[in-house]
Every structure is written in structure tokens, then in C-alpha cells.
Amino acid sequence: MDHDDDEGVGFIRESHYLKSPTIEQQQAMALLQIPRRDNVREGSISSNVSDLDVPIYSSENLTTRPKREVPGGFNGKLAFAIAASALGSSFQHGYNTGVVNNPEEIIKNWIFNTQTNRTGIQPEQETVTLIFSIMVSIFCVGGMIGGAITGLIADRFGRKGGLLLNNIFVIIATVCLGAAKSASSYELLILGRFIIGINSGLNAGLAPMYLAEISPINLRGAVGTVYQLVITISILISQILGLGSILGTEKLWPTLLAITIVPAIFQIVTLPFCPESPKYLLSSRGKELEAQKALSWLRGTLSVHEEMDMIKAESEAMKLVPKVTMRELLTNSALRIPLIISLTVMCAQQLSGINAVMFFSKSIFEMSGLSGDQSSYATLAMGGINVLMTIVSLFLVEKAGRKTLLLIGFGGMAIDTALLTICMIFATGNLAVSVICVILVLVYVIMFATGPGSIPWFLVSELFNQAARPTAASLAVFVNWTANFLVGLAFLPLKDAMGSYVFLIFVVLQVLFLIFIYKKVPETKNKTLEEISAMFRQQSYQ
């Protein structure tokens, strides 16, 4: 197929559309937002052979045409598919983020004893801290690798198929994590964390993609939020199980780490009963009948013709252009704009400081003057509020909209973090100020869970069509995990160097991200792929 080299993917040579198109091709060109040429009249496609006038949708009239109602909504089978895909995937992400928090000192003591038994020399405390920090941060390195290969796995094995195969990493990681203590090998612990990180990085790309593609338009945001909801629930579970009175003991901490196998077993048992993404079946495999069966299963009705027409239109659009590559994402302005937005929002989520709070919440509460037990229970309260507010955002995201919740979240975090910095300076020895610090941390979590926690995960699936979605998701997830890794690696040294003032860094970043969201991020609530494409086409011409 010929393409205009200077305009990139989505710009079809004039000769390709100067013939009378079918209805599906018209819809496909509307999806792609093919620009009008000088010899093509607005609102029509003109042939050199005849004066056929066939209406198409230009970027100006696209958003004003009537929307089609898509039948089917939330039902038991859709709920089953959401649970099977999300519980077995995002649980790994959240659980392994928070599981090392409470047993930190116990694991450090084990590392100290292991190194002493090996060499006969007691290691420096800095060496033990370095090994523990590597164990924590290697999880994010694995996540970066998993995110980078998301597009490859999604295209080759499908969304559902990729999620199922990804559980192989969980099995291997569980063996490493569970056997580390008995083998007296902290290297096994590091390896296990790295492998489960790869699993979590893949899940972070595959699960939101699957959820976005199986959900109706009017529920897309709410269903997409489920991924973050399960993350928050699994973080809370890891914090509860990590208490010294449960599994956070010298004898049971390997069991605490190995519990990550449970959601994998759940997914292996349940997900095979669910269909593959209908969009993937039609667009990537050309299996129209299977796609219609999958859509009927998900909607709980046979009346899915309208939605199938929309999926076919997107599939026709993909046939007119080649697979979107990384180079085309970067060079085509109609794709580069949503890519910049996706990457920035992913960075914003991590550089807001949330993982500094999650990884080191106990240390933060101790900095504010709480005792060890008090800080553990304050961390549990933080996890509980995180779950509660994510549930609230599940309903708010389809009412208030994505952009509104992002602005409220980042604006609230900026103010809250500035106040937290001031209070922590005066918290030592002052019980009242220490209590205020705890309250401010909880408010911070509320602001994060309102929008910044969940929206970035599914926003990338809303901003790109089927052709560009896997590649864009790979890059976005990779950037997210890279930012996650940098925060986890740099926070403790910065905290030691700057003390309570370390949070001022996050204040500055939150304000910058707030400005970017206000100026650049579009509202995608209840908008079809065609309408979102039209917005970016218009922006690329401005």
C-alpha cells in the first residue's frame, strides 16, 4: 500500500479514495480522519470518472453527527470476565508493591545473618540496606521489561492469551521467593522479585487493554478503573498479611511472599471460560463469527449488530494502513499528540510520589513521630482509604469525567504535600502535629485515588485505535515502570539528604503536571474512537 511519506500512517494517497467507497470504508475513513485534498469537495468523495457524491465525515462534522446507541451493558458474564482478568493480573502488581513494607526489618536481619554465615564477617549496615533496596527496586526493572514487550505479546497471543501465558512467570517467581530462605540465598529473592516484576509489567499493559476492549462505551471508564481498584485491594491485603501477628514473622515471611501464586491459580481456572477480545479477534485475526460470538457472550444478548458495525469500521480502517510502528507514533502528529499525553500522565502518576508513600509509608510515619506499631496501623488505614476512594472513583469517572478528576487529584495532592512538608518539620516530639501528618498522608491518598491512580491505566486505550494501541501501551507502561523505579531508587537517599524537605520535589512536579493536564489532556468521557481521533486531527492542524 502506498503512503505519503511526509504525513505518516493514516494519510492515504489520493488514488486510494477517489473511487466510490462502501459504507464500511466510509466509516473506516472517518475513523482515520483522512484529510481532504484540494480536488475533493467537502463532505463528498469525487471521482475523475464520474461525479459520484458519497458523503463522508470530515473532522469538522464528525462530532456533530448522531451517535448510535450500543445495546447491552453490565451483566453477569461481563462481571465474570472483568474479575477473571483483573483479579489475576493487577493483584500481582499491587501485592508485590506493598508486600515488603511491614517485614522490612525482618528481611534485613535475614540478609545480615545470611551474609555473615557465608563470609564469617558481619556486613556493614549500608551493605544490607543496599541489598534490600535492590530487592525492592528490581521489581520495577522487571516491570519495565514486561511493559516493553506488551505490544509483542498482545499482538501474537492476544489479550486473553497473553494474560494466561503470563502466569508462567508467577509460577517461576513463587518458587524463587518461597525457596530463598531455606536455600539461604537472597539472590533467589532478588531473582523472584525480578521475574514477578516482568509479570506485573505485562499485566499492566494487557489487562487494561482487555478491559477497555470488552467494555461498552458508557462503562469504559468504570471498567478501566477496576484494574487500579484491585491494585489498592491487593496492597491492603499485603499490608494486613505482613503484620507481625500474621505472616510478617521470621518463620513465615517466605509464605507471605509466595502467596502471590493464589491469584495466578484463580486466573488460570477462570479466564479460559471467557472469550478473547472481540476487537482483537476481528481486527488482528479476521475471525468475524468468533468476534460476534464473543461480543454476544460479553453483552448477554444476541443483539450486538450495531456494536459489531462499529468494530468492523475500525477493522476496515486498520486494513487501509499498515501496523503502527514506534517510528510512526513519534513522527505522525495525529499519533504523537496522544502519545505525549499518555506518557506524561503515566509519568505524573508515579512522580506524584505515590510509590514513595507506598514503599516507605512506615518510615514516613516514623519520621512524623509515630512508634513502630502505630506506624504499621497508620499504614493499614492508608491502604483502607485507598481502596474506599478507588471504589468511589469507579462511579465518579463516568459522571465527572477523566480530566476533571485528574485536575482535582493533582491539585489536591499539591496543596496537601506542601502542608505535609511543613508539618513534618515540626512533628518530632509534638503529638498533635504528628496526628496532623498522618491525616495529611491519608488526604494525599484520597486525592490520588480520586483520579490519578486509576485513569492513566485505561486512558492510553481510549486515546489510540486498534492499530496503534498495543505499541502505545508498551511504551506507556514502560515509561510508567521506569518512573516507578526511579522514585523507589532515589527516595531513600534523597530523604536522608533532605529530610522532610524531600516532599517539596513532589510539590513542584505535581504543579507542573497539573498545568499540563489543564492545557493538553482532552476529556474522553462517552466519546467514541471517531470523536477522539477527530480531536487530535484538529489539534495536529493547529
PLY file of the C-alpha trace (Angstrom):
ply
format ascii 1.0
element vertex 542
property float x
property float y
property float z
element edge 541
property int vertex1
property int vertex2
end_header
0.00 0.00 0.00
1.30 3.46 -0.88
1.60 6.14 1.76
2.62 9.76 1.80
6.00 9.60 3.49
5.73 13.11 4.86
2.39 12.53 6.53
2.86 9.08 8.08
0.29 6.49 8.97
-3.37 7.31 8.41
-2.81 9.55 5.38
-3.83 7.51 2.32
-2.79 8.54 -1.14
-5.49 10.27 -3.14
-5.72 7.43 -5.63
-6.90 5.11 -2.87
-10.05 7.02 -2.09
-11.06 8.66 -5.34
-13.25 5.62 -6.02
-16.74 5.21 -4.68
-16.32 3.62 -1.22
-18.53 1.19 0.57
-20.38 2.25 3.69
-17.83 0.40 5.88
-14.98 2.13 4.04
-16.65 5.49 4.69
-16.77 4.63 8.39
-13.17 3.47 8.22
-12.05 6.75 6.67
-13.97 8.62 9.33
-12.04 6.67 11.96
-8.76 7.53 10.28
-9.76 11.13 9.65
-8.38 11.08 6.08
-7.67 14.68 5.13
-9.49 16.26 2.20
-7.49 17.14 -0.90
-7.99 20.29 -2.91
-9.85 18.42 -5.65
-12.18 16.67 -3.20
-15.24 18.65 -2.20
-16.05 18.95 1.50
-18.50 16.28 2.55
-18.04 14.22 -0.60
-15.68 11.93 -2.44
-15.33 12.93 -6.08
-14.26 10.59 -8.86
-12.38 11.62 -12.00
-14.53 9.17 -13.99
-17.89 10.22 -12.63
-19.30 12.87 -10.38
-20.35 10.47 -7.66
-21.10 12.30 -4.43
-20.72 9.97 -1.48
-20.86 11.68 1.92
-18.01 11.13 4.35
-17.34 12.55 7.76
-14.80 15.31 7.96
-13.15 16.35 11.19
-15.48 19.35 11.36
-18.78 17.49 11.14
-17.69 14.23 12.77
-18.57 15.17 16.32
-21.96 16.64 15.33
-23.39 13.55 13.66
-25.86 11.48 15.72
-24.41 8.78 17.95
-25.56 5.21 17.69
-26.81 3.51 20.81
-24.89 0.36 21.64
-27.12 -2.35 23.18
-26.00 -4.37 26.14
-24.45 -3.19 29.37
-23.26 -4.57 32.68
-24.24 -8.19 33.22
-23.06 -11.32 35.00
-20.86 -12.63 32.19
-19.11 -9.28 31.73
-18.57 -9.12 35.50
-17.06 -12.62 35.39
-14.67 -11.63 32.59
-13.65 -8.48 34.47
-12.96 -10.45 37.65
-11.07 -13.22 35.85
-8.81 -10.79 34.02
-8.31 -8.14 36.72
-8.05 -10.21 39.91
-5.39 -12.48 38.48
-3.33 -9.68 36.97
-3.45 -6.40 38.87
-3.33 -8.33 42.16
0.29 -9.22 41.32
1.06 -5.56 40.67
-0.37 -4.29 43.95
0.52 -7.18 46.24
4.20 -7.20 45.28
4.36 -3.43 45.59
3.32 -3.47 49.25
4.37 -6.92 50.49
7.92 -5.93 51.54
6.78 -2.95 53.59
5.94 -4.40 57.01
8.54 -7.24 57.15
11.35 -4.88 56.06
13.39 -5.19 59.26
12.92 -8.97 59.45
14.14 -9.44 55.88
17.09 -7.12 56.50
18.07 -9.16 59.56
17.88 -12.35 57.50
20.11 -10.79 54.81
22.56 -9.75 57.55
22.67 -13.27 59.02
22.92 -14.91 55.60
25.87 -12.77 54.59
27.55 -13.34 57.98
27.19 -17.13 57.69
28.64 -17.08 54.18
31.74 -15.00 54.83
32.19 -15.22 58.59
32.29 -11.42 58.63
29.42 -9.19 59.66
28.43 -6.92 56.75
28.07 -3.16 57.12
24.54 -1.89 57.61
24.90 0.07 54.37
25.56 -3.21 52.52
22.42 -4.79 53.95
20.37 -1.70 53.04
21.78 -1.78 49.51
20.83 -5.45 49.04
17.34 -4.79 50.37
16.96 -1.72 48.12
17.98 -3.79 45.10
15.42 -6.40 46.07
12.72 -3.72 46.25
13.66 -1.81 43.10
14.38 -4.85 40.88
10.63 -5.40 40.86
10.31 -2.19 38.84
13.12 -3.20 36.47
11.17 -6.35 35.69
8.07 -4.20 35.23
9.92 -2.06 32.67
10.84 -5.16 30.65
7.33 -6.57 30.88
5.86 -3.25 29.78
8.26 -3.02 26.83
7.13 -6.38 25.41
3.40 -5.83 25.99
2.72 -4.93 22.36
4.53 -8.01 21.06
2.65 -10.37 23.41
-0.72 -8.66 22.80
-0.38 -8.97 19.03
0.99 -12.50 18.96
-1.06 -14.25 21.65
-3.99 -11.89 22.13
-5.10 -10.06 25.25
-6.62 -13.09 26.98
-3.94 -15.47 25.69
-1.18 -13.15 26.85
-2.67 -12.89 30.34
-2.87 -16.67 30.65
0.69 -17.29 29.43
1.95 -14.56 31.74
1.18 -16.78 34.73
4.24 -18.88 33.84
6.32 -16.03 35.30
4.28 -16.17 38.52
4.97 -19.88 38.98
8.72 -19.42 38.48
8.79 -16.37 40.77
6.87 -18.17 43.52
9.41 -21.00 43.56
12.26 -18.49 43.89
10.57 -16.40 46.60
9.38 -19.38 48.61
12.73 -21.22 48.50
15.02 -18.24 49.16
15.16 -18.63 52.94
15.62 -22.40 53.01
18.36 -22.05 50.36
19.98 -19.19 52.33
20.10 -17.18 49.12
19.00 -13.56 48.95
19.93 -13.81 45.25
16.89 -16.07 44.79
14.82 -13.39 46.48
16.11 -10.76 44.05
15.54 -13.09 41.07
11.99 -13.85 42.20
11.20 -10.16 42.58
12.60 -9.50 39.11
10.51 -12.24 37.48
7.29 -11.23 39.24
8.09 -7.69 38.07
8.09 -8.88 34.45
4.71 -10.48 35.10
3.35 -7.28 36.65
4.65 -5.12 33.80
2.93 -7.32 31.24
-0.26 -7.31 33.29
-0.19 -3.51 33.47
-0.41 -3.38 29.67
-2.51 -6.43 28.84
-5.23 -6.21 31.49
-6.30 -2.56 30.89
-6.24 -3.27 27.14
-8.50 -6.31 27.55
-10.82 -4.46 29.95
-11.12 -1.48 27.58
-11.88 -3.69 24.59
-14.56 -5.82 26.25
-16.43 -2.96 27.95
-19.31 -0.90 26.47
-18.52 2.74 25.74
-20.68 4.01 28.59
-18.86 1.76 31.10
-15.33 2.03 29.68
-14.00 4.32 32.40
-15.62 2.43 35.26
-14.38 -0.94 33.98
-10.92 0.52 33.39
-10.83 1.71 37.00
-11.23 -1.90 38.19
-7.53 -2.51 37.45
-6.47 0.19 39.93
-9.15 -0.94 42.42
-7.67 -4.45 42.56
-4.20 -2.93 42.96
-5.35 -0.99 46.01
-7.12 -4.02 47.48
-4.07 -6.22 46.99
-1.78 -3.60 48.57
-4.06 -3.54 51.62
-4.08 -7.36 51.77
-0.27 -7.43 51.63
-0.09 -4.90 54.46
-2.51 -6.88 56.63
-0.83 -10.23 56.00
2.56 -8.60 56.62
1.71 -7.70 60.20
3.88 -9.34 62.86
0.82 -11.06 64.29
0.04 -12.82 60.97
2.72 -13.68 58.38
5.28 -10.91 58.95
7.42 -13.11 61.20
10.91 -14.59 60.94
9.46 -18.02 60.18
6.55 -17.14 57.88
7.75 -14.26 55.69
8.63 -16.63 52.78
4.99 -17.78 52.83
3.94 -14.12 52.73
5.91 -13.62 49.51
4.78 -16.94 47.97
1.06 -16.16 48.38
1.35 -14.34 45.05
0.61 -17.73 43.42
-3.02 -17.69 44.64
-4.42 -15.09 42.18
-2.50 -16.79 39.36
-4.29 -20.06 40.11
-7.60 -18.17 40.16
-6.93 -16.70 36.72
-5.74 -20.00 35.23
-9.01 -21.61 36.37
-11.45 -18.81 35.39
-10.09 -16.90 32.38
-10.31 -19.83 29.89
-14.10 -19.63 30.23
-14.03 -16.01 28.98
-13.78 -15.00 25.31
-10.87 -13.23 23.69
-11.32 -9.50 22.98
-13.83 -9.18 20.07
-11.78 -6.34 18.59
-8.64 -8.49 18.58
-10.47 -11.45 17.03
-11.84 -9.34 14.18
-9.07 -6.83 13.54
-5.98 -8.95 14.19
-7.25 -12.45 13.33
-10.04 -11.72 10.86
-12.45 -14.05 12.68
-15.74 -12.18 12.34
-18.01 -15.00 13.50
-15.89 -15.66 16.61
-15.79 -11.92 17.33
-19.59 -11.71 17.15
-19.96 -14.75 19.43
-17.52 -13.20 21.91
-19.38 -9.88 21.87
-22.74 -11.61 22.35
-21.31 -13.53 25.32
-19.96 -10.36 26.91
-23.15 -8.34 26.34
-25.50 -11.15 27.36
-27.57 -10.63 24.20
-27.60 -11.59 20.54
-28.48 -8.01 19.54
-24.95 -6.75 19.01
-25.19 -5.74 15.34
-24.74 -2.02 15.99
-21.62 -2.53 18.08
-20.26 -5.08 15.59
-20.68 -2.47 12.84
-18.55 -0.06 14.86
-15.87 -2.72 15.42
-15.96 -3.59 11.69
-15.49 0.07 10.82
-12.38 0.21 12.98
-11.18 -3.04 11.41
-11.67 -1.58 7.93
-9.65 1.43 9.00
-6.80 -0.80 10.05
-6.79 -2.54 6.66
-6.17 0.79 4.94
-2.97 1.38 6.86
-0.08 -0.83 7.97
0.60 -1.74 11.57
1.64 1.33 13.51
5.30 1.22 14.46
7.17 3.10 17.15
8.63 5.41 14.49
5.16 6.32 13.20
3.95 7.01 16.74
6.75 9.55 17.07
6.58 11.13 13.60
2.86 11.34 12.83
1.46 14.37 14.65
-2.04 12.86 14.89
-0.48 9.99 16.87
2.33 11.90 18.56
-0.04 14.23 20.43
-1.97 11.42 22.22
1.35 9.62 22.80
2.82 12.65 24.59
-0.34 12.92 26.68
-0.26 9.20 27.57
3.42 9.22 28.55
3.12 12.42 30.58
0.09 11.19 32.50
1.88 7.88 33.21
4.92 9.82 34.49
2.63 12.06 36.51
1.09 9.08 38.27
4.46 7.81 39.53
6.34 11.10 40.00
3.48 12.41 42.12
5.21 10.49 44.93
2.63 7.77 45.46
5.11 4.90 45.41
7.41 6.74 47.80
4.41 6.71 50.14
3.52 3.06 49.40
7.04 1.60 49.54
8.15 3.59 52.58
4.91 4.54 54.34
6.06 3.05 57.62
9.28 5.10 57.51
7.29 8.24 56.68
5.00 7.75 59.67
8.02 7.12 61.91
9.55 10.35 60.58
6.40 12.14 61.74
6.90 10.81 65.28
4.80 7.63 65.47
6.09 4.42 67.09
6.64 1.21 65.12
3.23 -0.32 65.93
1.44 2.99 65.43
3.06 3.48 62.02
2.03 -0.05 60.96
-1.62 0.60 61.78
-1.49 4.04 60.16
-0.22 2.30 57.01
-3.21 -0.06 57.17
-5.57 2.90 57.49
-3.91 4.43 54.42
-4.47 1.22 52.45
-8.11 1.02 53.51
-8.83 4.61 52.46
-7.07 3.95 49.16
-9.47 1.08 48.45
-12.54 3.07 49.53
-11.73 6.09 47.39
-10.89 3.96 44.35
-14.37 2.42 44.65
-15.80 5.96 44.77
-13.81 6.93 41.67
-15.30 3.89 39.91
-18.62 5.77 39.86
-17.25 9.30 39.57
-15.20 8.67 36.43
-18.28 8.26 34.22
-20.05 11.23 35.78
-17.39 13.86 36.45
-15.10 12.84 33.58
-11.43 11.93 33.30
-9.91 15.40 33.03
-11.91 16.82 35.94
-10.83 14.02 38.29
-7.19 14.36 37.21
-7.26 18.11 37.93
-8.91 17.60 41.33
-6.47 14.84 42.22
-3.23 16.60 41.28
-4.41 19.96 42.62
-5.36 18.42 45.94
-2.08 16.47 46.16
0.00 19.61 45.50
-1.68 21.53 48.34
-1.66 18.54 50.67
2.01 17.66 50.06
3.08 21.27 50.71
1.23 21.22 54.05
2.71 17.79 54.87
6.23 19.12 54.33
5.63 21.98 56.76
4.05 19.75 59.41
6.78 17.09 59.27
9.40 19.72 60.05
7.70 20.35 63.41
6.35 16.83 64.07
9.19 15.43 66.20
8.12 15.39 69.84
4.77 17.01 69.10
1.88 14.52 69.20
-0.71 16.93 67.78
1.41 17.76 64.72
2.20 14.04 64.25
-1.53 13.32 64.11
-1.95 16.10 61.52
0.85 14.48 59.47
-0.99 11.17 59.46
-4.22 12.91 58.42
-2.42 14.72 55.59
-0.95 11.45 54.32
-4.45 9.95 54.29
-5.80 13.01 52.44
-2.97 12.60 49.94
-4.10 9.03 49.29
-7.69 10.22 48.87
-6.61 12.78 46.24
-4.51 10.19 44.41
-7.26 7.58 44.37
-9.79 10.12 43.08
-8.31 10.07 39.57
-4.51 9.96 39.16
-4.40 6.40 40.47
-6.79 4.77 38.01
-7.24 6.98 34.94
-3.72 6.68 33.40
-4.07 2.89 33.13
-7.02 3.00 30.74
-6.53 6.44 29.17
-3.97 5.08 26.69
-6.56 2.57 25.44
-9.01 5.41 24.88
-6.60 7.67 23.00
-5.46 5.13 20.38
-7.23 2.92 17.87
-6.72 -0.82 17.47
-3.72 -0.44 15.13
-1.72 1.79 17.47
-2.96 0.57 20.85
-0.50 -2.31 21.55
2.59 -0.28 20.60
1.39 2.78 22.51
0.53 0.65 25.55
4.02 -0.91 25.53
5.69 2.49 25.56
3.32 3.95 28.15
3.70 1.03 30.58
7.49 1.05 30.11
7.61 4.77 31.00
5.34 4.21 34.00
7.56 1.46 35.43
10.72 3.47 34.68
9.35 6.40 36.69
8.30 3.92 39.39
11.85 2.53 39.51
13.45 5.99 39.72
11.22 7.02 42.63
11.88 3.77 44.51
15.63 4.06 43.95
16.04 7.76 44.69
13.59 8.40 47.53
15.60 6.95 50.44
18.89 8.72 49.52
17.00 11.97 48.96
15.15 11.52 52.25
18.46 11.03 54.08
19.93 14.12 52.41
16.92 16.46 52.58
14.84 15.11 55.47
11.24 16.31 55.40
12.03 18.76 52.60
12.18 15.83 50.17
8.45 16.20 49.58
8.96 19.65 48.06
10.26 17.87 44.96
6.88 16.19 44.56
5.05 19.50 45.12
6.88 21.07 42.17
6.24 18.06 39.94
2.55 17.91 40.89
2.07 21.58 39.97
3.80 21.08 36.59
1.64 18.06 35.82
-1.48 19.96 36.89
-0.70 22.71 34.35
-0.06 20.16 31.60
-3.34 18.32 32.26
-5.30 21.58 32.26
-3.86 22.69 28.92
-3.37 19.45 26.97
-5.44 16.49 28.21
-8.83 16.14 26.44
-12.00 14.83 28.01
-12.77 11.36 26.62
-15.86 10.52 28.66
-18.57 8.91 26.48
-16.64 9.74 23.29
-16.22 7.19 20.53
-12.92 6.42 18.86
-14.03 8.51 15.88
-14.63 11.59 18.02
-11.34 11.24 19.89
-9.48 10.85 16.57
-11.21 14.00 15.30
-9.95 15.99 18.29
-6.35 15.01 17.68
-6.64 15.58 13.93
-7.81 19.14 14.58
-5.00 19.70 17.09
-2.39 18.44 14.61
-3.51 21.09 12.09
-3.39 23.95 14.62
0 1
1 2
2 3
3 4
4 5
5 6
6 7
7 8
8 9
9 10
10 11
11 12
12 13
13 14
14 15
15 16
16 17
17 18
18 19
19 20
20 21
21 22
22 23
23 24
24 25
25 26
26 27
27 28
28 29
29 30
30 31
31 32
32 33
33 34
34 35
35 36
36 37
37 38
38 39
39 40
40 41
41 42
42 43
43 44
44 45
45 46
46 47
47 48
48 49
49 50
50 51
51 52
52 53
53 54
54 55
55 56
56 57
57 58
58 59
59 60
60 61
61 62
62 63
63 64
64 65
65 66
66 67
67 68
68 69
69 70
70 71
71 72
72 73
73 74
74 75
75 76
76 77
77 78
78 79
79 80
80 81
81 82
82 83
83 84
84 85
85 86
86 87
87 88
88 89
89 90
90 91
91 92
92 93
93 94
94 95
95 96
96 97
97 98
98 99
99 100
100 101
101 102
102 103
103 104
104 105
105 106
106 107
107 108
108 109
109 110
110 111
111 112
112 113
113 114
114 115
115 116
116 117
117 118
118 119
119 120
120 121
121 122
122 123
123 124
124 125
125 126
126 127
127 128
128 129
129 130
130 131
131 132
132 133
133 134
134 135
135 136
136 137
137 138
138 139
139 140
140 141
141 142
142 143
143 144
144 145
145 146
146 147
147 148
148 149
149 150
150 151
151 152
152 153
153 154
154 155
155 156
156 157
157 158
158 159
159 160
160 161
161 162
162 163
163 164
164 165
165 166
166 167
167 168
168 169
169 170
170 171
171 172
172 173
173 174
174 175
175 176
176 177
177 178
178 179
179 180
180 181
181 182
182 183
183 184
184 185
185 186
186 187
187 188
188 189
189 190
190 191
191 192
192 193
193 194
194 195
195 196
196 197
197 198
198 199
199 200
200 201
201 202
202 203
203 204
204 205
205 206
206 207
207 208
208 209
209 210
210 211
211 212
212 213
213 214
214 215
215 216
216 217
217 218
218 219
219 220
220 221
221 222
222 223
223 224
224 225
225 226
226 227
227 228
228 229
229 230
230 231
231 232
232 233
233 234
234 235
235 236
236 237
237 238
238 239
239 240
240 241
241 242
242 243
243 244
244 245
245 246
246 247
247 248
248 249
249 250
250 251
251 252
252 253
253 254
254 255
255 256
256 257
257 258
258 259
259 260
260 261
261 262
262 263
263 264
264 265
265 266
266 267
267 268
268 269
269 270
270 271
271 272
272 273
273 274
274 275
275 276
276 277
277 278
278 279
279 280
280 281
281 282
282 283
283 284
284 285
285 286
286 287
287 288
288 289
289 290
290 291
291 292
292 293
293 294
294 295
295 296
296 297
297 298
298 299
299 300
300 301
301 302
302 303
303 304
304 305
305 306
306 307
307 308
308 309
309 310
310 311
311 312
312 313
313 314
314 315
315 316
316 317
317 318
318 319
319 320
320 321
321 322
322 323
323 324
324 325
325 326
326 327
327 328
328 329
329 330
330 331
331 332
332 333
333 334
334 335
335 336
336 337
337 338
338 339
339 340
340 341
341 342
342 343
343 344
344 345
345 346
346 347
347 348
348 349
349 350
350 351
351 352
352 353
353 354
354 355
355 356
356 357
357 358
358 359
359 360
360 361
361 362
362 363
363 364
364 365
365 366
366 367
367 368
368 369
369 370
370 371
371 372
372 373
373 374
374 375
375 376
376 377
377 378
378 379
379 380
380 381
381 382
382 383
383 384
384 385
385 386
386 387
387 388
388 389
389 390
390 391
391 392
392 393
393 394
394 395
395 396
396 397
397 398
398 399
399 400
400 401
401 402
402 403
403 404
404 405
405 406
406 407
407 408
408 409
409 410
410 411
411 412
412 413
413 414
414 415
415 416
416 417
417 418
418 419
419 420
420 421
421 422
422 423
423 424
424 425
425 426
426 427
427 428
428 429
429 430
430 431
431 432
432 433
433 434
434 435
435 436
436 437
437 438
438 439
439 440
440 441
441 442
442 443
443 444
444 445
445 446
446 447
447 448
448 449
449 450
450 451
451 452
452 453
453 454
454 455
455 456
456 457
457 458
458 459
459 460
460 461
461 462
462 463
463 464
464 465
465 466
466 467
467 468
468 469
469 470
470 471
471 472
472 473
473 474
474 475
475 476
476 477
477 478
478 479
479 480
480 481
481 482
482 483
483 484
484 485
485 486
486 487
487 488
488 489
489 490
490 491
491 492
492 493
493 494
494 495
495 496
496 497
497 498
498 499
499 500
500 501
501 502
502 503
503 504
504 505
505 506
506 507
507 508
508 509
509 510
510 511
511 512
512 513
513 514
514 515
515 516
516 517
517 518
518 519
519 520
520 521
521 522
522 523
523 524
524 525
525 526
526 527
527 528
528 529
529 530
530 531
531 532
532 533
533 534
534 535
535 536
536 537
537 538
538 539
539 540
540 541
